[in-house]
């Protein structure tokens, strides 16, 4: 198995950065130049990287990355999206078009670009509308959550426990992705996307010793929570166990799924923050914001 430094360098080179210098690798991986030199020396000596007119992965290097390849994603799109009315009168929020493209398509295109086609969408409100995606993405799997209006989003993950295994992206369907590179082929550890904020009223967390802490609504010197996460095979096993136990409890059906690993059973997990920019993902929270982005929607209707 690769250590973290080896993984980050191999992952960087695999993306096609063959002419990168030490500064570029350091800036991207957040690893010191001296450590990069040391790691590259080891990788070249091991035959995992070759340096011939640029850095390239060998077949041995690609094989070393293989255990970290992400091949599965679950997208939760069961909710109503009441704040987006009237745009959601006849379709779920993720199927709303923004400048000609459905919100969920931005996520699906990013997953496909990363070679991920084992994709399951949990649907509820106006669920039949998701069938329209099959023309472009015939490989999609749908799972129905008919409890979406009676419970919180934990009910959606309970419908797909058998899909959340072996290393899985777990995503919210209503995020408009501006930068598809937030979805990557390889992942080393469990993580959630977050962008730094001095202050926020939204759901957020802080970082302590490299891992998420203080998950709450409203915070300062923190990271805004974005609903795109990755969970290792080991943590997928823990999630299935902890979700099942919580869902069977008295108030378990009222909870957000992420409350379980980030709050209730936080000692069972060490989840990293994978930092992104606020411009990488747009959260369209209401009809007014939708109309501001897409002039085909009338602000007078909101």
Secondary structure, DSSP 8 states (H G I E B T S, - for coil): ---HHHHHHHHHHHTT-TT--HHHHHHHHT--HHHHHHHHHHHHHTTSEEESSSEEE-HHHHHHHGGGB--EEEEEE----GGGTTTTSSS-GGG-EETTEEHHHHHHHHHHHTT--EEEEEE-TTGGGGGGGGGT-TT-EEEE-TTTTTS-THHHHHTTGGGS-SSEEEEETTEEES-GGGS-SB--S-EEEEEEEEEEEEEEEEEETTEEEEEEEEEEEEEEEEEEEEE-HHHHHHHHHHHHHHHTSTTGGGS-HHHIIIIITGGG---EEEE--TTTEEE--SHHHHHHH-TTS-GGG-
